[in-house]
Amino acid sequence: MVKLLERFYTTDRMLKPGQALGKIPSTAQAYKINFNVAWPSAVEAVLVSLIASVDTIMVGVLGPQAISAVGITTQPKFIILSVILSLNIGITALVARLKGENDREGAVSCLKQGILICALFSLLLTIFGFVYADEIILFAGAQDDIIENAVIYFRIILIGNFFSSLSLTINAAQRGIGHTQISMRTNLAANGVNLVFNYLLIGGNFGFPAWGVAGAAVATTIGNIVGFVISMVSVLHRDSYLRLSVCKGWRFDLRTIKSVSKVAASAMVEQVFMRFGFFSYAKIVAGLGSVAFATHQICMNIINISFSFGDGLGIAASSLVGQSLGSKRPDVAIIYAKVGQRFAFTISVALFILFTAGNTFFVSLFSNDPQIIEMGRPLMIIIAFVTLGQITTVLLSGCLRGAGDTVYTAVVSFVSIGILRPFVSWLLCIPLGLGLVGAWIGLAVDQVCRLVLVVLRFASNKWTKIEL
């Protein structure tokens, strides 16, 4: 058993005969480098997810309808953000390549183009979402008892999303050069401010007004503004690798935009498929009623902890893979990806044990409603098993995106998230009468499908040959 584990974790076994193009990092070096880049991203992603869960817990004191009102805005918000998220995938991939090529000026130019594009699109999307908030929330499947609060919440957070979008783009570039600690500090500060103002504005503590759900939205917006300020300071500092000049270089550069678009366009298609699938899925569950949707939202917060580990590790892998490919070392890129996968496997086993043992305890942290706790019991079992593959799926998807292989990830999202998850969930949930459990079985089927598809693509090594 010990020898089997040793073979699994050592870098000597991670490359096929003839794949090495030069000296490869030792096991200790590879894990240390990966850990140093990954831990800030992983800690950031997990703590942000935990803070979001605390956010839901704080709103939960207002009842299941409040949880549902906040939860129903999640997918519409991310649909509006999809353009920015796609742009950021391209920014991270290109900046990482340029860092690997020691082209600092090119990396700074890439960030400037990203900020210009982000500012333009986020402003237009914020206005669109604000004007059509009622129609968007109704289309999302909101029931009559939550529509008013959901629309108020949605409009307020859209204002904060403008600042959050700019912060996300700056942090995407910082991640590309491996400076993941900057992103971690930014997001933790923003979310910390969010929690403080949640406490002050949801229930009206220390003389502040009790604004309920609207107070939670205002708190989120204040946190987003704080995060933007911190992100801007990080690229205006004189010692920053990505230091921006305020007075020059702020013009659209078609050459840089074309390079970013090569990755971002496919990523945009992927985001469309993902958000369509997630939106359709959430709409199916919303039709089951406020209590069922509140239970669903609580369990989504819990499973997002697993996703966050994968997302954090995937961000690190994307940076290291991109830099390795930029320096013409696909063999090293493979090693960093596989080291990240070993971290993912270890964490997923630990979370499987935690979620199995904790079961309804975690649900009870969000709500003491007996209906919600009982409905959450079987969902926690599904979450435990999904966790075993989810972290690896997210990590390897990050590797593929970091290499610029966004066309393949877009196809995977189309097949698995855009078609398979909504169809299976609808079939099990409504015609076959399994309700909320059926919807979550649909989620599990989607996760297994994505795991198989990204593992096959990663093993083919075609992603190491993509030029940006």
C-alpha positions in Angstrom: 0.0 0.0 0.0 2.8 2.4 0.9 4.6 1.7 -2.4 1.4 2.2 -4.3 0.9 5.6 -2.7 4.5 6.5 -3.3 4.2 5.7 -7.0 1.0 7.7 -7.2 2.5 10.9 -5.6 6.0 11.0 -6.9 6.8 13.1 -10.0 9.1 10.4 -11.5 6.0 8.4 -12.5 4.0 11.3 -13.9 5.6 11.4 -17.4 5.5 8.7 -20.0 8.9 7.4 -21.4 10.3 10.0 -23.8 8.0 12.9 -22.6 10.7 14.7 -20.6 12.3 17.5 -22.6 14.9 18.4 -20.0 15.4 18.4 -16.3 12.1 18.0 -14.5 11.3 19.3 -11.0 11.9 16.8 -8.2 8.9 15.6 -6.2 9.7 18.0 -3.3 10.2 21.0 -5.7 7.0 20.3 -7.7 4.8 20.0 -4.7 6.4 23.1 -3.0 6.0 25.3 -6.1 2.5 24.1 -6.7 1.6 24.6 -3.0 3.0 28.1 -2.9 0.9 29.2 -5.8 -2.2 27.1 -4.9 -2.7 27.7 -1.2 -3.7 31.4 -1.5 -6.1 30.6 -4.3 -7.5 27.5 -2.5 -7.8 29.4 0.8 -9.4 32.3 -0.9 -11.9 30.2 -2.8 -12.9 28.1 0.3 -13.1 31.1 2.7 -15.1 33.1 0.2 -17.4 30.1 -0.2 -17.7 29.8 3.6 -18.4 33.5 3.9 -21.1 33.2 1.3 -22.5 30.3 3.4 -22.4 32.6 6.4 -24.1 35.2 4.3 -26.9 32.7 3.6 -27.1 31.8 7.3 -27.5 35.5 8.2 -30.2 36.0 5.7 -31.8 32.7 6.8 -32.9 34.2 10.1 -35.6 36.0 8.0 -37.1 32.7 6.9 -37.1 30.3 3.9 -38.5 32.9 1.6 -35.6 35.2 2.2 -33.1 32.4 1.4 -35.1 31.7 -1.8 -35.2 35.4 -2.8 -31.4 35.7 -2.5 -30.8 32.3 -4.1 -33.0 32.9 -7.2 -30.8 35.8 -8.2 -27.6 33.7 -8.4 -27.9 32.3 -11.9 -29.2 35.6 -13.5 -26.2 37.4 -11.8 -23.7 34.9 -13.3 -25.4 35.0 -16.7 -24.8 38.8 -16.7 -21.2 38.2 -15.5 -20.5 35.5 -18.1 -18.9 37.9 -20.5 -16.5 39.2 -17.9 -15.7 35.7 -16.6 -14.9 34.6 -20.2 -12.7 37.6 -20.7 -10.8 36.8 -17.5 -10.1 33.2 -18.6 -8.4 34.7 -21.7 -6.5 37.3 -19.6 -5.1 34.7 -17.2 -4.1 32.3 -20.0 -2.4 35.1 -22.1 -0.7 36.8 -19.2 0.7 33.5 -18.0 2.1 32.7 -21.4 3.7 36.2 -21.6 5.2 35.8 -18.1 6.7 32.5 -19.3 8.2 34.3 -22.3 9.5 37.1 -20.0 7.4 39.7 -21.8 6.5 42.1 -19.0 5.4 44.9 -21.3 3.1 42.6 -23.1 1.5 41.3 -19.9 0.8 44.9 -18.7 -0.7 45.8 -22.1 -2.9 42.7 -21.8 -4.2 43.8 -18.4 -5.0 47.3 -19.7 -7.0 45.9 -22.6 -8.8 43.7 -20.2 -9.7 46.6 -17.9 -11.0 48.7 -20.9 -13.1 45.8 -22.3 -14.4 44.9 -18.8 -15.4 48.5 -18.0 -17.4 48.8 -21.2 -19.2 45.5 -21.0 -19.9 45.5 -17.3 -21.5 49.0 -17.5 -23.7 48.0 -20.4 -24.7 44.7 -18.7 -25.4 46.4 -15.3 -27.7 48.9 -17.0 -29.5 46.1 -18.9 -30.0 44.0 -15.8 -31.2 47.0 -13.7 -33.8 48.0 -16.3 -35.1 44.4 -16.9 -34.8 43.1 -13.4 -38.5 42.2 -13.0 -38.6 40.2 -16.2 -35.3 38.4 -15.4 -36.4 37.4 -11.9 -39.8 36.2 -13.2 -38.2 34.2 -15.9 -35.8 32.6 -13.4 -38.9 31.0 -11.8 -39.4 33.2 -8.8 -42.7 32.4 -6.9 -45.1 35.2 -5.9 -43.9 35.2 -2.3 -40.3 36.1 -3.1 -40.5 38.3 -6.3 -40.5 41.7 -4.6 -37.5 41.0 -2.4 -35.6 39.2 -5.2 -35.9 42.1 -7.6 -34.8 44.6 -4.9 -31.8 42.4 -4.0 -30.9 41.9 -7.7 -30.9 45.6 -8.6 -28.7 46.5 -5.7 -26.1 43.9 -6.2 -25.8 44.8 -9.9 -24.3 48.1 -8.9 -21.7 46.3 -6.9 -21.1 43.9 -9.8 -19.6 46.7 -11.9 -16.8 47.2 -9.4 -16.5 43.5 -8.7 -16.1 42.9 -12.5 -13.1 45.2 -12.7 -11.6 43.7 -9.6 -12.0 40.2 -11.1 -10.2 41.2 -14.3 -7.2 42.7 -12.4 -7.0 39.6 -10.2 -7.2 37.3 -13.2 -4.0 39.0 -14.5 -2.3 38.7 -11.1 -3.2 35.0 -11.1 -1.6 34.6 -14.5 1.8 35.7 -13.1 1.3 33.5 -10.0 0.5 36.3 -7.6 -2.4 34.5 -6.1 -2.0 36.1 -2.6 -3.1 39.5 -4.0 -6.4 38.0 -5.1 -6.8 36.2 -1.8 -6.3 39.4 0.2 -8.7 41.3 -2.1 -11.5 38.8 -1.8 -11.2 38.2 1.9 -11.2 41.9 2.6 -14.3 42.4 0.4 -16.1 39.5 2.0 -15.1 40.5 5.5 -16.6 44.0 4.9 -19.7 42.2 3.5 -20.2 40.2 6.7 -19.8 43.2 8.9 -22.4 45.2 7.0 -24.7 42.2 6.8 -24.7 42.1 10.6 -25.4 45.9 10.7 -28.0 46.1 8.0 -30.0 42.9 7.9 -31.3 43.0 11.4 -30.5 46.7 12.2 -27.8 46.4 14.9 -25.9 49.3 16.6 -28.5 51.8 15.4 -28.3 50.9 11.7 -31.5 50.5 9.8 -33.0 47.0 9.5 -33.2 46.5 5.8 -33.5 42.8 5.7 -32.8 41.3 2.2 -32.0 44.7 0.8 -29.5 45.2 3.6 -27.7 42.0 2.5 -27.5 43.4 -1.0 -26.1 46.8 0.2 -23.5 45.0 2.3 -22.4 43.0 -0.8 -22.1 46.1 -2.8 -20.0 47.9 -0.2 -17.7 44.8 -0.1 -17.3 44.8 -3.9 -16.3 48.5 -3.9 -13.7 47.8 -1.2 -12.3 44.8 -3.2 -12.0 47.0 -6.3 -10.0 49.7 -4.5 -7.6 47.0 -3.1 -7.2 45.4 -6.5 -6.4 48.8 -8.1 -3.8 49.6 -5.5 -2.1 46.3 -6.2 -1.4 47.3 -9.9 -0.6 51.0 -9.2 2.2 50.1 -6.7 5.7 50.8 -8.0 7.0 47.3 -7.3 4.1 45.5 -9.0 5.1 43.3 -12.0 1.8 44.5 -13.6 2.3 48.2 -12.7 -0.1 50.4 -14.6 0.6 53.8 -15.9 -2.3 56.1 -15.3 -1.4 58.5 -18.1 -0.5 56.4 -21.1 -1.3 53.1 -22.9 -5.1 53.4 -22.4 -6.2 52.7 -26.0 -7.7 49.7 -27.5 -5.0 47.5 -29.1 -6.4 45.1 -31.7 -3.4 42.8 -31.7 -3.7 42.1 -27.9 -7.5 41.9 -28.1 -7.2 39.3 -30.8 -4.9 37.2 -28.7 -7.2 37.4 -25.7 -10.2 36.7 -27.8 -8.7 33.5 -29.1 -9.2 32.0 -25.7 -12.1 34.2 -24.4 -14.4 33.6 -27.4 -14.5 29.9 -26.8 -14.7 30.5 -23.0 -17.7 32.8 -23.7 -19.4 30.0 -25.6 -18.7 27.7 -22.6 -20.1 30.2 -20.2 -23.3 30.5 -22.2 -23.8 26.7 -22.2 -22.9 26.6 -18.4 -25.2 29.4 -17.5 -28.0 28.2 -19.6 -27.7 24.7 -18.0 -27.5 26.1 -14.5 -30.3 28.6 -15.1 -32.6 25.8 -16.5 -31.7 23.6 -13.6 -32.4 26.3 -11.0 -35.7 27.1 -12.7 -36.8 23.4 -12.4 -36.0 23.4 -8.7 -37.7 26.8 -8.1 -40.9 25.3 -9.4 -41.0 22.9 -6.5 -41.8 25.8 -4.1 -39.9 28.1 -1.7 -39.1 25.5 1.0 -37.6 23.0 -1.6 -35.7 25.8 -3.2 -34.4 27.1 0.1 -33.2 23.5 0.9 -31.6 23.4 -2.6 -29.9 26.7 -2.1 -28.5 25.6 1.3 -27.1 22.4 -0.2 -25.6 24.3 -3.1 -23.7 26.4 -0.6 -22.4 23.2 1.0 -21.3 21.6 -2.3 -19.7 24.9 -3.3 -17.1 24.3 -0.6 -16.0 21.3 -2.6 -16.1 23.2 -5.8 -14.0 26.0 -4.2 -11.1 23.7 -3.4 -11.1 22.6 -7.0 -11.4 26.2 -8.3 -8.5 27.3 -6.1 -6.3 24.5 -7.2 -7.4 25.0 -10.8 -6.4 28.7 -10.7 -2.9 27.7 -9.6 -2.6 24.9 -12.2 -3.8 27.3 -14.9 -1.1 29.8 -14.0 1.7 27.1 -13.8 0.6 25.3 -16.9 0.4 28.6 -18.9 3.8 29.7 -17.7 5.4 26.3 -18.5 3.9 26.2 -22.0 5.1 29.8 -22.5 8.6 28.6 -21.7 8.2 25.7 -24.1 8.1 23.0 -21.4 4.9 21.0 -21.9 6.5 18.2 -19.8 6.7 20.5 -16.8 3.1 21.6 -17.5 2.0 18.0 -17.3 3.8 17.5 -14.0 2.3 20.6 -12.4 -1.2 19.6 -13.5 -0.8 16.1 -12.1 0.6 17.4 -8.8 -2.5 19.5 -8.5 -4.6 16.5 -9.2 -2.9 14.6 -6.4 -3.8 17.5 -4.0 -7.4 17.4 -5.4 -7.7 13.6 -4.7 -6.5 14.0 -1.1 -8.8 16.8 -0.3 -11.8 15.1 -2.0 -11.4 12.0 0.2 -11.3 14.1 3.3 -14.4 16.0 2.3 -16.2 12.8 1.5 -15.7 11.6 5.1 -16.6 15.0 6.5 -19.9 15.3 4.5 -20.9 11.7 5.2 -20.3 12.1 8.9 -21.8 15.6 9.2 -24.9 15.0 7.1 -27.8 17.0 8.4 -25.6 18.9 10.9 -24.4 21.1 8.1 -27.9 21.8 6.9 -29.0 22.7 10.4 -26.4 25.4 10.5 -28.4 27.3 7.9 -31.9 26.7 9.1 -33.7 25.0 12.0 -36.8 24.4 9.9 -37.6 20.6 10.3 -38.8 20.3 6.7 -35.6 21.8 5.3 -33.4 19.6 7.5 -35.3 16.4 6.5 -35.2 17.3 2.8 -31.5 18.0 3.0 -30.6 14.5 4.4 -30.5 12.5 1.1 -28.9 15.5 -0.7 -25.9 15.4 1.7 -25.3 11.8 0.7 -25.3 12.8 -3.0 -23.0 15.7 -2.1 -20.5 13.4 -0.4 -20.2 11.1 -3.5 -20.1 14.0 -6.0 -17.2 15.5 -4.1 -15.0 12.5 -4.9 -14.8 13.6 -8.5 -15.8 17.2 -8.5 -12.5 18.7 -7.3 -10.5 16.8 -9.9 -13.0 17.9 -12.7 -12.6 21.5 -11.8 -8.8 21.3 -11.5 -8.3 19.6 -14.8 -10.7 22.0 -16.5 -8.6 24.8 -15.1 -5.5 23.2 -16.7 -7.2 22.9 -20.1 -8.3 26.6 -19.9 -4.8 27.7 -18.8 -3.5 26.0 -22.0 -6.1 27.7 -24.1 -8.1 24.6 -24.8 -11.4 26.4 -24.2 -13.1 25.0 -27.3 -13.0 21.5 -25.8 -14.2 22.7 -22.4 -17.0 24.6 -24.2 -18.1 21.3 -25.9 -18.0 19.6 -22.5 -20.2 22.3 -20.9 -22.7 22.1 -23.8 -23.1 18.3 -23.5 -23.0 17.9 -19.8 -24.3 21.1 -18.2 -26.4 22.5 -21.1 -28.2 19.3 -22.1 -27.6 16.4 -19.7 -28.1 18.1 -16.3 -31.4 19.9 -17.1 -32.9 17.0 -19.0 -32.1 14.3 -16.4 -33.1 16.6 -13.6 -36.4 17.4 -15.3 -37.1 13.7 -16.1 -36.4 12.5 -12.6 -37.8 15.5 -10.8 -41.2 15.9 -12.5 -42.4 13.0 -14.8 -40.8 10.4 -12.5 -41.9 12.3 -9.3 -38.6 12.2 -7.4 -38.8 15.9 -6.7 -35.7 17.5 -5.2 -33.8 14.3 -4.9 -34.3 13.7 -8.6 -32.8 17.1 -9.4 -29.7 16.3 -7.4 -29.3 12.9 -9.1 -29.3 14.9 -12.3 -26.5 17.1 -10.9 -24.5 13.9 -10.0 -24.9 12.5 -13.5 -23.6 15.8 -15.0 -20.6 15.7 -12.7 -19.7 12.1 -13.6 -20.0 12.9 -17.3 -17.7 16.0 -17.0 -15.1 14.1 -15.0 -14.9 11.4 -17.7 -14.6 13.9 -20.6 -12.0 16.1 -19.0 -9.9 13.2 -17.9 -9.9 11.7 -21.4 -8.9 15.1 -22.9 -6.1 15.7 -20.3 -4.7 12.2 -20.9 -4.5 12.8 -24.7 -2.0 15.7 -24.1 -3.4 17.6 -27.1 -3.8 20.7 -24.9 0.0 21.0 -24.7 0.2 21.8 -28.4 -2.1 24.8 -28.5 -0.6 28.1 -29.7 -1.9 31.5 -28.4 
